[in-house]
Amino acid sequence: MDIQNILSLLKGVKRGRNGYTACCPAHDDKHASLSVTTGGDGRILLKCHAGCPTNEIVRALNLEMKDLFAGELKQIPSTEKKIIATYPYKDSKGNLICEKLRYSDKSFAWRQMRWNRWEYTRKGLKDIPLYRLHEITGDTVYLVEGEKDVDTLWSGGLPAVCSPDGAGNGKWKPYMSELLRGKHVIVLQDNDDIGKAFAEEECRALLSITASVKLVDLSILWKPMPDKADVTDFIELAKNDPQQRTKLYQCIKKLAAKTAAYQAEPSKIPSVKKFDFKKFPVQCTANIDFSKTPEVQFYVEDLISEGLSFLTAFSKVGKSRMIMQMLLSICRGTSFLGKETERADVLYCAFEDERIDFENRLKTFLGSAPLPENFYYYTKETFDYATPTLGQDAMLIPLLEHILGQHPTVKVIAIDVFGTIRSKRESGMDFTMHERADIDQLLRLAAKYKIAVIVAHHVSKTGLNADRQNATGSGAGSYVISGSVHAEPEIALDKDDNKRAKFSFKGRRIRSGSLAIRDEYPYWMLEGNWDAVKFSENPVVIMVQWLVEQYGSWIGSAKDFYDENLKSGQPMLIKKPNRKDFQNISDQLKQLGIQYIEHPNGSGGSKHEFRRIDSQSEFIEVDSDQSWEEITMLPS
């Protein structure tokens, strides 16, 4: 067959620079993972970038491997990778979860059954159980390094398991220990440095969870035991002698019985910390003296107080400009977006900026105004592009404490952005606990020095609009951030006006609110209350005002309202409004001196009345079950 014959059997074929791409027929492929090219000898080369073996791809096309060769060439090269072992991983009920494949080149791959076909990926698999754990019925289990060793021990009647990923630092996970809780575990180590270290790691993890744990060294039985040898190599010493193999299995059992229980070296046993609970006396509300309760210090009225605030927005929306504008207002004691500020010295950690960018932005803000003398700053160039971070042994908190010692009048610190200072998450550490540890360091700093810490933070792009809107409550990371900070101001672009943004804020020390702000580069300018501004621009509201101005009062259906709009010259309505549209604005219309009355017509429809409210007007009380005709016949 030639390449065109093969392409005719595939879906989603596209020509590329070096051949073709197509959807792989061996798995549910939605991303055209298959590359199709021609080799120098005329062979058709198929490669699935999702991991499907070539023979599986060929089988899915109802072809044979020989069909990939041009002319009379039928021989399959010996270099073709073949599956030589399949290890099924099953749940506690024996249901297949996935399979681990061992290839002739000693490589491994994972596959799982999806939509009645194999998909060669591990994606979506979490907490894969120990190999053959579902077959364990007794209290004793051998723990070895790989699936081949597990099968070897089962062949001799010794129940065994292994972890899915073999030996390596951190590859034994806490959930694996739980799977062996209460068991008597015998760990057989491989005879190499990695194998011995991993066996020690397993024993330490199991020590407080299992009924007992033993670490068995087969080199006691096999002298000299070759480097990297394992239990399978030991049993294979008698591969041609069944009776001798049985004796070797018995030797393993006897050695395990004689081996003492595992004890970690004292240096490897975590010390138990003794707490002095007298340092943590419980408090009673009856002893509170409110006259001594300190007032929360605000540096921006009803927005930024002492404590921790996170300013959240999409990238390139204008967080850094807002921080610069805010800090300049605080260090001068001038208003910020219509809010009063408390004058204080400030520190700006502009960890995303090079010096030239920071200084040019500051120059744009200042114009001809003098440079402030109480505005301190860092850029990433200060630290040779390796900015200080949070963490137990990291530099950021000691650095900031040093600055606060040198400049005690600094009361506001801004960090731009959170991603540049986050500590490194250790392998196996829970994500939310990692974030909480970082946040707690910033909270502790703010509380200790009674300062305001403002951290700029990017919005998560997952599930959100790509047009940098709808930022509210969507900071990248877990809910630890929103749940822990004292205030969370957020910037989200207005979908109707890309020069306007919604500046909303919420928190435990402030009242929630939203402002409409306009981007007048470099400044953000206050337009007013968000709801009020959007209400005033609502084309339905504008149309109601026009009708009342024209006629004093107006009554009609939603279609009549829409038709009036078409011929009025007022801003066009996107769609015909309904009763909910009118009901939603009725309270705000009252503030404009306009009353809205809905008149049901008895057949599921309504007529809508708008009239000017004045001191002489009397409201008609309408019962919900009265028709429009009944209402109009009421005596005046």
Buried (B, 14 or more C-beta within 10 A) or exposed (E): BEBEEBBEBBEBBEEEEEBBBBBBBBBBBEEBBBBBBBEEEEBBEBBBEBBBBBBBBBBBBEBEBEBBBBEEEEEBEEEEEEBEEEBEBBEEEEEEBBBBBBBEEEEBBBBBEEEEEBBBBBEEEEEBBBBBBBEBEEEBBBBBBBBBBBBBBBEBEBBBBBBBBBBEEEBBBEEBBEBBEEBBBBBBBBBBEBBBBBBBBBBBBBBEBBEBBBBBBBEEBBEEBEEEBBBBBBBBEBEEEEEEBEEBBEBBBEBBEEBEEBEEEEEEEEEEEEEEEEEEEEEEEEEEEEEEEEEEBBBBBBBBBBBBBBBBBBEEBBBBBBBBBBBBBBBBEEEBBEBBBBBBBBBBBBBBBEBEBBEEBBEEBBEEEEEBEBBBBBBBBBEEEEBBBBBEEBBBBEBBEEBBEEEEEBBBBBBBBBEBBBBEBEEEEEEEEBBBBBBBBBBEBBEEBEBBBBBBBBBBEEEBEEEBBBBBEBBBBBEBBBEBBBBBBBBBBBEEBEEBBBBBBBBEBBEEBBBBBBBEEBBBEBBEBBEBBBBBBBBBBBBBBBBBEEEEBBBBBBEEBBEBBEEBEBBEBEEEBEBEBBEEBBEBBEEBEBBBBBBBEEEEEBBBBBBBBEEEEEEEEBEEEBEBEEBEEEEE
